[in-house]
Amino acid sequence: MDYGFIAIGIVVLVLIVFFTIKLSKKQKNKNKQVALVSTYEALFDALGRRENILDVSIEHKRLKVKVKDIKSVKTNILKELEIPAVLTDNELKLLVKENAEEIFNFLKNNKGGLK
């Protein structure tokens, strides 16, 4: 009889630990998504927002962004975001280490303005 209560206690304890870990992971994913969106918006600002972005394309982990006015690009923000950039004429080539496809989609969808 005592072993039955011990077994039930162990099962309850395992369930509590399991759900605590699961909820913790969900919260971390949510925080990561918020951080990514703010990074995307910071990059959008660094490129001069919708007024300055003419076109966006992607090659592997490189984003090519054509801009109207290169002087509107805020290089200090690019440095803060640790995104290396190479300038040729009015085109920036950005080496994005992580989430290149997501950043490309964000810039492509929002070059007409944030919703």
C-alpha positions in Angstrom: 0.0 0.0 0.0 2.8 2.4 0.8 4.5 1.7 -2.5 1.3 2.7 -4.3 1.4 6.2 -2.7 5.1 6.5 -3.5 4.5 5.6 -7.1 1.6 8.1 -7.4 3.8 10.8 -5.8 6.6 10.1 -8.3 4.2 10.2 -11.3 2.8 13.5 -10.1 6.3 14.9 -9.5 7.4 13.9 -13.0 4.3 15.5 -14.6 4.9 18.7 -12.7 8.5 18.8 -13.9 7.4 18.0 -17.5 4.8 20.8 -17.7 7.2 23.3 -16.1 9.9 22.6 -18.7 7.3 22.7 -21.5 5.9 26.1 -20.4 9.4 27.4 -19.9 10.3 26.5 -23.5 7.2 28.2 -24.9 8.1 31.4 -23.0 11.6 31.3 -24.4 10.3 30.8 -28.0 7.9 33.7 -27.5 10.7 36.0 -26.2 13.0 34.9 -29.1 10.2 35.8 -31.6 9.8 39.3 -30.0 13.6 39.8 -30.2 13.7 38.8 -33.8 10.9 41.1 -34.8 12.6 44.0 -33.1 15.9 43.1 -34.8 14.0 43.0 -38.2 12.6 46.5 -37.5 16.0 47.8 -36.4 17.4 46.6 -39.7 14.4 48.1 -41.6 15.2 51.4 -39.9 19.0 51.1 -40.7 18.2 50.7 -44.4 16.1 53.9 -44.4 12.7 52.3 -44.1 10.2 52.0 -47.0 11.1 55.3 -48.5 14.7 54.1 -49.2 14.3 50.4 -50.0 13.8 49.8 -53.8 14.3 46.1 -54.0 15.4 43.1 -51.9 16.9 39.8 -53.1 18.6 36.8 -51.4 21.5 34.6 -52.3 22.2 32.0 -49.6 22.9 34.0 -46.5 23.4 37.3 -48.4 20.7 39.9 -48.8 21.0 42.3 -51.6 19.2 45.6 -50.9 18.9 48.3 -53.5 18.4 51.7 -51.9 17.5 55.1 -53.3 19.9 57.1 -51.2 23.0 55.5 -49.6 23.3 58.4 -47.2 20.0 57.4 -45.6 21.5 54.0 -44.5 22.5 54.1 -40.8 25.7 52.2 -40.7 25.9 52.5 -36.9 22.8 50.4 -36.5 24.2 47.8 -38.9 27.3 47.6 -36.7 25.2 47.3 -33.5 23.2 44.4 -35.2 26.6 42.9 -36.1 25.6 42.6 -39.8 28.5 43.0 -42.2 27.7 45.1 -45.2 29.4 45.8 -48.5 28.4 48.7 -50.7 28.4 48.7 -54.5 26.7 51.7 -56.1 23.3 51.9 -54.5 23.2 48.2 -53.5 24.0 46.9 -50.1 25.1 43.3 -49.7 24.3 42.1 -46.1 25.8 38.9 -44.7 23.1 37.6 -42.4 24.3 34.8 -40.2 20.9 33.6 -38.9 17.3 33.8 -40.2 18.3 35.2 -43.7 15.1 33.9 -45.3 12.9 35.3 -42.5 14.6 38.7 -42.7 14.3 38.7 -46.5 10.6 38.0 -46.3 10.2 40.7 -43.7 12.0 43.3 -45.8 10.2 42.2 -49.0 6.8 42.3 -47.4 7.3 45.6 -45.5 9.2 47.7 -48.1 5.8 49.2 -48.7 5.6 50.1 -45.0 5.1 48.4 -41.7 1.5 47.3 -41.1 
